[in-house]
Amino acid sequence: MHHFHDASAVVRALSPDEPVIINRPHAAARAARFFVEKFPGKSLYAVKANPSPELLQVLWDSGVTHYDVASIAEVRMARTALPEAELCFMHPVKTSSAIREAYFDHGVKTFSLDSHEELEKIVAATTREDGTVAADLRLCVRLRVSSEHAKLSLAAKFGVDLVDAASLLQAVRQVADWLGVCFHVGSQAMTPFAYVQAMERVRVAIVDAAVTVDIIDVGGGFPSIYPGMEPPPLEDYFASIHRAFESLPVSYSSELWCEPGRALCAEYNSLIVKVEKRRGDELYINEGAYGALFDAAHIGWRFPVKLLRDSAEEPSDDFAFFGPTCDDMDYMEGPFALPSDVQAGDWIEIGMLGAYGAAMRTKFNGFGQGEVVETTDEPMFSQYLGDRRDPRVSDNVVSLR
């Protein structure tokens, strides 16, 4: 793999006609250490956000020992990449064969579920041929909570409703060595209150069920920084979660878990694209809706951009992007702020694509090729550099003299 200082150095050296993915291992390592050292519990990396084996190794080397996998393919890949890692199968709906292989072949003991049917499936799939029922299962009941404070909702597909939670918790308690409650407040939660609100729902579920709970898993949703989205510091989220956890009616030995995906990998990748054509305020580039810019096209996600030209002016105009395929839907409205003189033949760096960027690329229409390189510079935005202003600090100083 080639190593460079920054994206401009990549362009000078390669003049690439295909998109180039930039990896920043130091940024992912810093994010991992932040969670390992500051989250008041255990952090499980959500592999789906970016399943790169190289990234998994960076996170492992930085202290992340537990991984949230969502399919048997992710189980196999993560187990191959990290033989000693603790894998947790946190998709609430799984095939019996996937559960069986995960448990017997890959040592997975932790599974999530949100229905009695899934509980029966897990018990049956982990029972040995001689009829011995598994005695080491760690089962987390996924509770449906609000996604109102998140940029992307995850409230519709999974989660048992509060009114039905008590009976499911009681049933799981009968067969699980460890009983957990998990939830997901949605992706890119913009306030710590999202977790406080969800924990109140967890409290009601536990009291109604009158069971002993061993794990509280607050899921993902920890935000990164994007244009127009600047969340509070992550320390505020951790402090709010810790206070809420300490007040729950759970076992004295209960563990607090989280499942960061975006927060651990968003700063790991950026992308260099080439402008093939300009039409007014629309730029035709060589990556798009069927590739790393899926989110920009389909949910209107705004990523930071930078023109890679020595004489580039300050951004002054807003642009939209067309991707390289033949489809009209290969369109990213943005707006993306760039210098007004951007033109065909220019290169642009698109930042903060480590989460759901490289992982979403396809080869539709024959596109999706390109090199992968590493750079040593910093990502366009970061939650982890220690230079963010604490919003609780006021400039209004009152003298007591």
C-alpha positions as CSV (number, residue, x, y, z in Angstrom):
1,M,0.0,0.0,0.0
2,H,1.3,3.5,-0.9
3,H,1.8,6.0,1.9
4,F,1.5,9.8,1.5
5,H,1.2,12.9,3.6
6,D,-2.2,14.0,2.4
7,A,-4.7,13.8,-0.5
8,S,-2.9,16.5,-2.5
9,A,0.3,14.4,-2.4
10,V,-1.7,11.5,-3.7
11,V,-3.0,13.5,-6.7
12,R,0.5,14.8,-7.5
13,A,2.0,11.3,-7.4
14,L,-0.8,9.3,-9.1
15,S,-3.0,11.7,-11.1
16,P,-5.7,9.1,-10.7
17,D,-8.5,8.5,-13.2
18,E,-10.3,6.2,-10.8
19,P,-11.5,7.1,-7.2
20,V,-8.9,6.6,-4.5
21,I,-9.8,5.6,-1.0
22,I,-7.6,7.1,1.7
23,N,-7.1,5.2,4.9
24,R,-6.0,7.0,8.1
25,P,-5.2,4.2,10.6
26,H,-4.0,6.7,13.2
27,A,-7.5,8.4,13.3
28,A,-9.3,5.1,13.8
29,A,-6.8,4.1,16.5
30,R,-7.3,7.4,18.3
31,A,-11.1,6.9,18.2
32,A,-10.8,3.4,19.6
33,R,-8.5,4.5,22.5
34,F,-11.0,7.3,23.3
35,F,-13.9,4.8,23.7
36,V,-11.8,2.2,25.5
37,E,-10.5,4.8,28.0
38,K,-13.5,7.0,28.5
39,F,-16.7,5.0,27.9
40,P,-17.8,3.8,31.4
41,G,-18.2,0.2,30.2
42,K,-17.4,-2.1,27.3
43,S,-17.3,-1.0,23.6
44,L,-18.4,-3.4,20.8
45,Y,-17.4,-2.2,17.3
46,A,-20.4,-2.5,14.9
47,V,-18.6,-4.3,12.1
48,K,-21.3,-3.4,9.5
49,A,-20.1,0.3,9.5
50,N,-16.8,-0.7,7.9
51,P,-15.9,-4.4,7.8
52,S,-12.3,-3.8,6.5
53,P,-10.0,-6.5,8.1
54,E,-7.3,-3.8,8.2
55,L,-9.6,-1.6,10.2
56,L,-10.5,-4.4,12.6
57,Q,-6.9,-5.0,13.3
58,V,-6.3,-1.3,14.0
59,L,-9.2,-1.4,16.5
60,W,-8.0,-4.6,18.1
61,D,-4.5,-3.2,18.5
62,S,-6.0,-0.1,20.1
63,G,-7.9,-2.1,22.8
64,V,-11.3,-2.9,21.3
65,T,-11.9,-6.6,22.1
66,H,-15.6,-7.0,21.4
67,Y,-17.3,-6.9,18.0
68,D,-21.0,-6.6,17.0
69,V,-21.6,-8.8,14.0
70,A,-24.8,-8.8,12.1
71,S,-24.6,-11.8,9.7
72,I,-22.8,-15.2,9.5
73,A,-20.6,-13.7,6.8
74,E,-19.5,-11.0,9.3
75,V,-19.0,-13.7,11.9
76,R,-16.7,-15.7,9.6
77,M,-14.8,-12.6,8.5
78,A,-14.3,-11.2,12.0
79,R,-13.3,-14.5,13.4
80,T,-10.7,-15.0,10.6
81,A,-9.3,-11.5,11.1
82,L,-9.4,-11.6,14.9
83,P,-9.2,-15.1,16.3
84,E,-9.3,-14.0,19.9
85,A,-12.1,-11.4,19.7
86,E,-15.4,-11.7,21.5
87,L,-18.1,-11.7,18.8
88,C,-21.7,-10.8,19.6
89,F,-24.4,-11.6,17.0
90,M,-26.6,-8.6,17.5
91,H,-29.0,-8.8,14.5
92,P,-32.4,-9.6,16.1
93,V,-33.5,-11.9,13.3
94,K,-31.2,-14.8,12.2
95,T,-31.4,-18.1,10.4
96,S,-31.1,-21.2,12.5
97,S,-28.1,-22.3,10.5
98,A,-26.4,-19.0,11.2
99,I,-27.0,-19.3,14.9
100,R,-25.8,-22.9,14.9
101,E,-22.6,-22.1,13.0
102,A,-21.9,-19.0,15.1
103,Y,-22.3,-20.9,18.4
104,F,-20.6,-24.2,17.6
105,D,-18.0,-23.2,15.0
106,H,-17.0,-19.7,16.0
107,G,-17.6,-19.5,19.8
108,V,-20.4,-16.9,19.7
109,K,-22.3,-16.9,23.0
110,T,-24.1,-13.5,22.8
111,F,-27.2,-13.0,20.6
112,S,-29.9,-10.4,20.5
113,L,-33.6,-11.0,19.9
114,D,-36.9,-9.2,20.0
115,S,-39.5,-12.0,19.9
116,H,-40.5,-15.3,21.5
117,E,-40.0,-17.0,18.1
118,E,-36.4,-15.9,17.9
119,L,-35.8,-17.1,21.4
120,E,-37.1,-20.5,20.5
121,K,-34.9,-20.5,17.4
122,I,-31.8,-19.6,19.4
123,V,-32.4,-22.3,22.0
124,A,-33.1,-25.0,19.4
125,A,-30.1,-24.1,17.3
126,T,-27.7,-24.1,20.3
127,T,-28.9,-27.4,21.7
128,R,-26.5,-30.3,21.2
129,E,-27.4,-33.5,19.4
130,D,-27.7,-35.4,22.6
131,G,-30.4,-32.9,23.8
132,T,-28.1,-30.9,26.1
133,V,-29.4,-27.3,26.2
134,A,-26.8,-24.5,26.1
135,A,-26.0,-23.2,29.5
136,D,-23.7,-20.3,28.5
137,L,-25.9,-18.1,26.4
138,R,-25.9,-14.3,26.8
139,L,-29.2,-13.1,25.4
140,C,-30.0,-9.4,24.9
141,V,-33.7,-8.4,24.4
142,R,-33.9,-5.5,22.0
143,L,-36.3,-2.9,23.2
144,R,-37.9,-0.5,20.8
145,V,-37.1,3.1,21.6
146,S,-37.5,6.5,20.0
147,S,-35.2,7.7,17.2
148,E,-36.5,11.3,17.4
149,H,-33.1,12.8,18.3
150,A,-31.2,10.9,15.5
151,K,-30.6,11.9,11.9
152,L,-31.4,8.4,10.8
153,S,-34.2,6.4,12.4
154,L,-33.8,2.8,13.5
155,A,-37.1,2.6,15.4
156,A,-39.3,0.9,12.8
157,K,-37.7,-2.5,12.0
158,F,-36.6,-4.1,15.3
159,G,-37.4,-4.0,19.0
160,V,-40.1,-5.4,21.2
161,D,-42.7,-2.9,22.3
162,L,-42.7,-2.0,25.9
163,V,-46.1,-3.5,26.5
164,D,-44.8,-6.9,25.4
165,A,-41.3,-6.7,26.9
166,A,-42.0,-8.1,30.4
167,S,-43.1,-11.6,29.2
168,L,-40.1,-11.8,26.8
169,L,-37.6,-10.8,29.4
170,Q,-39.1,-13.4,31.8
171,A,-38.8,-16.1,29.2
172,V,-35.3,-15.2,28.3
173,R,-34.3,-15.1,31.9
174,Q,-35.3,-18.8,32.2
175,V,-32.7,-20.0,29.6
176,A,-30.0,-17.3,29.5
177,D,-26.8,-17.4,31.6
178,W,-26.7,-13.6,31.2
179,L,-29.8,-11.6,30.4
180,G,-29.4,-8.2,28.7
181,V,-31.5,-5.4,27.5
182,C,-30.3,-3.5,24.4
183,F,-31.7,-0.8,22.2
184,H,-30.7,1.6,19.4
185,V,-31.5,5.3,19.5
186,G,-30.8,5.7,15.8
187,S,-27.8,6.7,13.8
188,Q,-26.1,10.1,14.5
189,A,-28.0,11.0,17.7
190,M,-27.5,14.7,18.2
191,T,-28.1,14.9,21.9
192,P,-27.2,12.8,25.0
193,F,-30.9,13.0,26.0
194,A,-31.6,10.3,23.4
195,Y,-29.9,7.8,25.7
196,V,-31.4,9.1,28.9
197,Q,-34.9,8.8,27.4
198,A,-34.2,5.3,26.2
199,M,-32.9,4.3,29.6
200,E,-36.1,5.4,31.2
201,R,-37.9,2.9,28.9
202,V,-35.4,0.2,30.0
203,R,-36.2,1.0,33.6
204,V,-39.9,0.5,33.1
205,A,-39.3,-2.8,31.2
206,I,-37.1,-4.2,34.0
207,V,-39.5,-3.2,36.8
208,D,-42.5,-4.7,34.9
209,A,-40.7,-8.0,34.3
210,A,-39.2,-8.2,37.8
211,V,-36.0,-9.9,36.5
212,T,-32.3,-9.6,37.3
213,V,-30.5,-8.0,34.4
214,D,-26.8,-8.6,33.7
215,I,-26.1,-6.4,30.6
216,I,-27.4,-3.0,29.6
217,D,-26.4,-2.3,26.0
218,V,-27.1,1.2,24.8
219,G,-26.3,0.3,21.2
220,G,-24.8,2.8,18.7
221,G,-25.8,6.2,17.5
222,F,-22.7,8.1,18.8
223,P,-22.3,10.9,16.4
224,S,-19.4,12.2,14.2
225,I,-19.1,15.7,12.8
226,Y,-20.4,16.6,9.3
227,P,-21.3,19.9,7.6
228,G,-24.4,21.3,9.4
229,M,-24.1,18.6,12.1
230,E,-21.9,19.4,15.1
231,P,-23.0,17.4,18.1
232,P,-21.9,17.9,21.7
233,P,-18.6,16.3,22.9
234,L,-18.8,12.6,23.3
235,E,-17.9,13.0,27.0
236,D,-21.3,14.5,27.5
237,Y,-22.9,11.3,26.1
238,F,-20.8,9.1,28.3
239,A,-21.6,11.0,31.4
240,S,-25.3,11.0,30.8
241,I,-25.3,7.3,30.0
242,H,-23.3,6.5,33.1
243,R,-25.7,8.5,35.4
244,A,-28.7,6.7,33.9
245,F,-27.1,3.3,34.2
246,E,-26.2,3.8,37.8
247,S,-29.9,4.5,38.6
248,L,-31.3,1.4,37.0
249,P,-32.6,-1.5,39.1
250,V,-30.0,-4.0,37.8
251,S,-27.6,-6.5,39.4
252,Y,-24.6,-4.9,41.2
253,S,-22.4,-6.8,38.8
254,S,-24.2,-5.8,35.6
255,E,-22.1,-4.6,32.7
256,L,-22.7,-1.5,30.6
257,W,-22.1,-2.0,26.8
258,C,-22.2,0.2,23.7
259,E,-21.9,-0.5,20.0
260,P,-20.2,2.4,18.3
261,G,-19.9,2.0,14.5
262,R,-19.8,5.5,12.9
263,A,-18.0,7.0,15.8
264,L,-15.1,4.6,15.5
265,C,-14.6,4.6,11.8
266,A,-16.0,7.8,10.2
267,E,-12.6,9.5,10.4
268,Y,-10.8,6.4,9.0
269,N,-11.6,7.0,5.3
270,S,-11.9,9.8,2.8
271,L,-12.2,9.6,-1.0
272,I,-10.5,11.3,-3.9
273,V,-12.7,11.8,-7.0
274,K,-12.1,13.4,-10.3
275,V,-14.4,16.0,-12.0
276,E,-15.2,14.7,-15.5
277,K,-17.6,17.5,-16.5
278,R,-19.1,20.7,-15.2
279,R,-22.6,21.8,-16.1
280,G,-23.4,25.0,-14.2
281,D,-23.5,24.1,-10.5
282,E,-23.5,20.4,-11.3
283,L,-20.3,18.4,-11.3
284,Y,-20.0,15.0,-12.9
285,I,-17.6,12.9,-10.8
286,N,-16.3,9.3,-10.9
287,E,-18.0,8.0,-7.7
288,G,-21.6,8.1,-6.7
289,A,-24.9,6.5,-5.5
290,Y,-23.9,3.0,-6.3
291,G,-20.5,3.4,-4.5
292,A,-19.1,5.2,-1.5
293,L,-21.5,8.1,-1.9
294,F,-24.7,6.0,-1.3
295,D,-25.7,8.0,1.7
296,A,-25.1,11.3,-0.1
297,A,-27.5,10.2,-2.8
298,H,-30.2,8.3,-1.0
299,I,-30.5,10.1,2.3
300,G,-29.1,13.5,1.4
301,W,-26.0,13.1,3.7
302,R,-23.6,16.1,3.4
303,F,-20.0,15.2,3.5
304,P,-17.1,17.8,3.8
305,V,-15.3,18.4,0.5
306,K,-12.0,20.1,-0.5
307,L,-10.7,21.0,-4.0
308,L,-7.2,19.5,-4.4
309,R,-5.5,22.3,-6.3
310,D,-2.6,24.4,-5.2
311,S,-4.2,27.6,-6.4
312,A,-7.7,26.8,-5.0
313,E,-9.8,29.7,-3.7
314,E,-11.9,29.6,-0.6
315,P,-15.2,27.7,-1.1
316,S,-17.8,30.2,-2.4
317,D,-20.4,28.2,-4.4
318,D,-22.6,25.3,-3.7
319,F,-22.6,22.3,-6.1
320,A,-24.4,19.1,-6.7
321,F,-22.8,15.9,-7.9
322,F,-23.7,13.4,-10.6
323,G,-22.0,10.0,-10.3
324,P,-20.5,8.0,-13.2
325,T,-23.3,5.5,-14.0
326,C,-26.0,5.9,-16.6
327,D,-28.8,6.4,-14.0
328,D,-30.4,9.7,-13.2
329,M,-30.7,8.6,-9.6
330,D,-26.9,8.6,-9.4
331,Y,-27.2,12.1,-8.1
332,M,-26.1,13.8,-4.9
333,E,-27.8,17.1,-4.2
334,G,-25.5,18.3,-1.5
335,P,-25.0,21.2,-1.3
336,F,-21.2,20.7,-1.5
337,A,-19.3,24.0,-1.0
338,L,-16.3,24.4,-3.4
339,P,-14.5,27.3,-5.1
340,S,-16.5,28.8,-7.9
341,D,-13.8,28.0,-10.5
342,V,-13.9,24.2,-10.1
343,Q,-13.7,22.5,-13.5
344,A,-13.3,19.3,-15.4
345,G,-9.9,17.7,-14.6
346,D,-9.9,18.8,-11.0
347,W,-9.7,16.4,-8.1
348,I,-11.9,16.7,-4.9
349,E,-11.4,15.0,-1.6
350,I,-14.6,13.9,0.1
351,G,-14.1,13.4,3.8
352,M,-15.6,11.4,6.7
353,L,-16.5,8.4,4.5
354,G,-15.2,5.7,6.8
355,A,-18.7,4.8,8.0
356,Y,-20.9,3.3,5.4
357,G,-18.7,4.7,2.6
358,A,-16.3,2.1,1.4
359,A,-18.5,-0.6,2.8
360,M,-21.4,0.4,0.4
361,R,-19.4,0.3,-2.9
362,T,-20.7,-1.9,-5.8
363,K,-19.4,-2.5,-9.3
364,F,-22.6,-1.5,-11.0
365,N,-22.0,-0.4,-14.6
366,G,-18.4,-1.5,-14.3
367,F,-17.4,1.2,-11.8
368,G,-16.2,0.8,-8.3
369,Q,-12.5,0.3,-9.0
370,G,-9.5,2.3,-7.7
371,E,-6.6,2.2,-5.4
372,V,-6.4,2.3,-1.6
373,V,-3.6,4.4,0.0
374,E,-2.7,5.7,3.5
375,T,-2.0,9.2,4.6
376,T,-0.7,10.7,7.8
377,D,-2.6,13.9,7.9
378,E,-5.7,14.5,10.0
379,P,-9.3,14.0,8.8
380,M,-11.4,17.0,7.9
381,F,-13.3,16.9,11.2
382,S,-12.6,15.0,14.4
383,Q,-14.3,14.3,17.7
384,Y,-11.0,13.2,19.2
385,L,-8.3,15.9,18.8
386,G,-9.0,17.5,22.1
387,D,-9.6,20.9,20.5
388,R,-13.4,21.2,20.7
389,R,-14.9,23.9,22.9
390,D,-16.9,22.6,25.8
391,P,-20.3,24.2,25.3
392,R,-20.8,24.4,29.1
393,V,-18.0,26.9,29.4
394,S,-19.2,30.5,29.2
395,D,-17.4,33.6,28.1
396,N,-19.5,35.6,30.6
397,V,-17.2,35.9,33.6
398,V,-18.7,37.5,36.7
399,S,-16.1,39.0,39.1
400,L,-16.7,38.4,42.8
401,R,-14.6,41.3,43.9
